[in-house]
């Protein structure tokens, strides 16, 4: 059995003229109808829970920002509309039912078709289309349910600077990212960024150059930390690395993506694994990418 999270509430944030819009989750949801998922209900994160991954002042500001006249966070990349705080709270909180199902032994795999995405949201601020950091929220909630060590794998074409920021001094969460060098957010994601203090050695970036192909990408995943004794794998699944996408130069094919998904699931060694939607903006490519991911999640 494979879990799946989607709710129409995820269509209420943002505007259709922005590339990160409601049609992304609607497109994936149409594909999901062809698979026998166990569907889980969306759930809102409370502010006290969001404070565990974000600065209190930031969370409180997002709650009131639209009413105070703000229409974006930092710049126009990250828009705020009247329902953004609620939708972002549901995107983070909807990770909880998946963790609960993992804890009860009901599920071992899941896909979360949620938005806005999250991996650029740092402790003190959102950015890059992201308001709250969904994968960081899921990791912390999983730890509260007894999953002590969490491996986060991020294959979005952009570096997950927010996830790195939140866990940079933490040795209970290992963050592994492959991403296009010299793409947004431009000034994070180098090989030299390995964590600090207790977290030193628990952050591993593997950036690649322009026009990355399947073989180059897959070879980077040989560096996954086989010494880290994780209890759960969380995947920031950004499909903007595909050849058909327009936001990068990466040339990953659908068969390359399939091989990557297989490699990640194999590396999970039967531990719970969840894929959370991050990037992916060309809708036909996104639909096929989701289909490939679903097919692999349903394989034994």
Secondary structure as UniProt FT lines:
FT   STRAND          2..5
FT   HELIX           8..11
FT   TURN            16..17
FT   HELIX           23..32
FT   TURN            33..34
FT   STRAND          38..40
FT   HELIX           47..50
FT   TURN            51..53
FT   HELIX           56..65
FT   TURN            66..69
FT   STRAND          72..73
FT   TURN            74..77
FT   STRAND          78..79
FT   TURN            82..83
FT   HELIX           84..93
FT   TURN            94..95
FT   HELIX           96..103
FT   TURN            104..105
FT   STRAND          109..112
FT   TURN            119..120
FT   TURN            128..129
FT   HELIX           134..144
FT   TURN            145..146
FT   STRAND          150..154
FT   HELIX           161..167
FT   TURN            168..169
FT   STRAND          173..180
FT   TURN            181..182
FT   TURN            184..185
FT   TURN            191..192
FT   HELIX           197..199
FT   TURN            200..201
FT   STRAND          203..208
FT   TURN            210..211
FT   HELIX           214..220
FT   HELIX           221..223
FT   TURN            226..227
FT   STRAND          232..237
FT   HELIX           239..241
FT   TURN            243..244
FT   HELIX           254..267
FT   TURN            268..270
FT   STRAND          272..277
FT   HELIX           283..297
//
